[in-house]
Amino acid sequence: MSVPIQPLADYVVAQPIEAATKTASGLYLPGGAQEKPKVVNVVAVGKEVKNVKAGDQIIYKGYSETQIKVDGVEYLLVKEEDVIATVK
């Protein structure tokens, strides 16, 4: 997949993972009730990023990202220092 954004320095470009639209018991959630995901898929990293690579799933600090939409696709820009953990 070609990413139209090349991050600089210690920034990570990620795509949000689809939020759950149904509860475990089978109830459907309206858009406003869905929890905003804090786990994202990394699609590109800046040259100074040391601990994260493209293809990783990461957990990041809430409200520390910059959201951008390019060609109808939503991306998040997160500083590496705001990455809390990787998901295995």
Secondary structure, DSSP 4 states (H G I P E B T S, - for coil): ---S----TTEEEEEEPPPPSB-TTSPBPPGGGSPPP-EEEEEEE-TT--S--TT-EEEE-TT--EEEEETTEEEEEEEGGGEEEEE-
